[in-house]
Structure formats: C-alpha cells, structure tokens
Amino acid sequence: MTKITGRPPKAVRQEKFIGFFVTRTQQVIIQHKASEAQANISDYMRQMAIYGKVTPRWKPEERDQFKKLVAIANDIHELVKTAKQEGLLHAMAHFEESRSIIDEVIKYFRHDQ
C-alpha cells in the first residue's frame, strides 16, 4: 500500500498576502467578473492587478478643459435658440468665437494620448 502524501506542491508558491476592503456592491461586481472569467476571486484580482488597466483620475488641467467643453455646450445650446429667433447669420458670428476654443480643447486631449 502506498503512502498518501496529500496535494502535490504548486509550481509557483504564493508567499505574500495582500488584503483590502470593498463594499458589498463592489464584492458582487468582482465575483461576477471573476465568474465570467472562469477564475476564482484571488486569481482574477491577481491577474487584474498585474495585467489590467486602471484609468487614472483626471489631472486639474484636464478637468479645466472638460469644464470648457461643458461651457461651450451650453453656449451652443444658446446659439441654437439665437439662430431660431434672430437668424442663422447672427448665430454664426457667435459660433466662430466658440469654434477656436473647441479646437484648442480637442488638440489638448488628442496630444495627451
């Protein structure tokens, strides 16, 4: 009769534990994504930490550029009202002012990538 030695050793032994807290909602989302990947949570989180991509928060300059775009969107909404009330030529003159700002913001975000 042969001696039972238990589970065979893993090729690579995990040596360090890294723990972190999540909300219940985050836990459900992580469990769902792990099951879609057909992995347990530990393997899924390990793979995401090493190979996954986390989008960083916007820098203050990027937030300012986005605020400019929002302001321009509001201006364009007003231009549509002006075009309906006073005519297209009057609205086009105002649009020319906004167009250069829009171009600057688009160039900023395109060159950032």
C-alpha positions as CSV (number, residue, x, y, z in Angstrom):
1,M,0.0,0.0,0.0
2,T,1.4,3.5,-0.9
3,K,1.6,6.3,1.5
4,I,-0.9,9.2,0.8
5,T,1.2,12.4,0.6
6,G,-1.6,14.9,0.0
7,R,-1.8,17.6,-2.6
8,P,1.2,17.9,-4.9
9,P,3.2,21.2,-4.4
10,K,2.4,24.1,-6.7
11,A,4.9,25.1,-9.3
12,V,4.9,28.7,-8.0
13,R,4.2,29.3,-4.3
14,Q,2.3,32.4,-3.4
15,E,4.2,33.9,-0.5
16,K,2.6,37.2,0.4
17,F,-0.9,38.1,1.3
18,I,-2.4,41.5,0.2
19,G,-5.8,42.2,1.6
20,F,-8.2,45.1,1.0
21,F,-11.7,46.2,1.9
22,V,-14.5,46.5,-0.6
23,T,-18.2,47.5,-0.4
24,R,-20.8,44.7,-0.8
25,T,-21.7,46.1,-4.2
26,Q,-18.1,46.0,-5.3
27,Q,-17.8,42.5,-4.0
28,V,-20.8,41.4,-6.1
29,I,-19.3,43.0,-9.2
30,I,-15.9,41.4,-8.6
31,Q,-17.5,38.0,-8.0
32,H,-19.5,38.4,-11.2
33,K,-16.5,39.4,-13.3
34,A,-14.4,36.6,-11.8
35,S,-17.1,34.0,-12.6
36,E,-17.3,35.4,-16.2
37,A,-13.5,34.9,-16.5
38,Q,-13.9,31.4,-15.0
39,A,-11.5,32.2,-12.3
40,N,-11.7,32.4,-8.5
41,I,-11.6,35.8,-7.0
42,S,-7.9,35.6,-5.9
43,D,-6.7,34.6,-9.4
44,Y,-9.0,37.2,-11.0
45,M,-7.7,40.0,-8.8
46,R,-4.1,38.9,-9.2
47,Q,-4.4,39.0,-13.0
48,M,-6.2,42.4,-12.9
49,A,-3.5,43.8,-10.7
50,I,-0.7,42.7,-12.9
51,Y,-2.2,42.9,-16.4
52,G,-5.3,45.0,-16.0
53,K,-5.6,48.7,-16.8
54,V,-6.9,51.2,-14.3
55,T,-7.7,54.6,-15.7
56,P,-6.2,57.3,-13.6
57,R,-8.2,60.3,-12.3
58,W,-8.2,63.4,-14.4
59,K,-5.5,66.0,-13.7
60,P,-6.6,69.5,-12.7
61,E,-5.7,70.7,-16.3
62,E,-7.9,68.0,-17.8
63,R,-10.8,68.9,-15.5
64,D,-10.4,72.6,-16.6
65,Q,-10.5,71.6,-20.3
66,F,-13.6,69.5,-19.7
67,K,-15.3,72.4,-17.9
68,K,-14.6,74.5,-21.0
69,L,-16.3,71.9,-23.2
70,V,-19.3,71.9,-20.9
71,A,-19.5,75.7,-21.0
72,I,-19.2,75.6,-24.8
73,A,-22.0,73.0,-25.0
74,N,-24.2,75.4,-23.0
75,D,-23.2,78.3,-25.4
76,I,-24.0,76.2,-28.4
77,H,-27.4,75.5,-26.9
78,E,-27.9,79.2,-26.6
79,L,-26.7,79.7,-30.2
80,V,-29.4,77.3,-31.4
81,K,-32.0,79.5,-29.6
82,T,-30.4,82.6,-31.2
83,A,-30.5,81.1,-34.6
84,K,-34.2,80.3,-34.3
85,Q,-35.0,83.8,-33.0
86,E,-32.6,86.1,-34.8
87,G,-31.4,84.2,-37.8
88,L,-28.5,82.0,-38.8
89,L,-26.1,84.7,-39.7
90,H,-26.2,86.3,-36.3
91,A,-25.7,82.9,-34.6
92,M,-22.7,82.0,-36.9
93,A,-20.8,85.1,-35.7
94,H,-21.1,83.9,-32.1
95,F,-20.2,80.4,-33.1
96,E,-16.9,81.5,-34.7
97,E,-15.8,82.6,-31.2
98,S,-16.5,79.2,-29.7
99,R,-15.0,77.2,-32.5
100,S,-11.4,78.2,-31.7
101,I,-11.9,77.2,-28.1
102,I,-13.3,73.8,-29.1
103,D,-10.3,73.3,-31.4
104,E,-7.9,74.0,-28.6
105,V,-9.6,71.6,-26.2
106,I,-9.7,68.8,-28.9
107,K,-6.0,69.3,-29.6
108,Y,-5.2,69.2,-25.9
109,F,-6.9,65.8,-25.4
110,R,-5.6,64.3,-28.7
111,H,-2.0,65.1,-27.9
112,D,-2.3,63.8,-24.4
113,Q,-2.8,60.3,-25.6
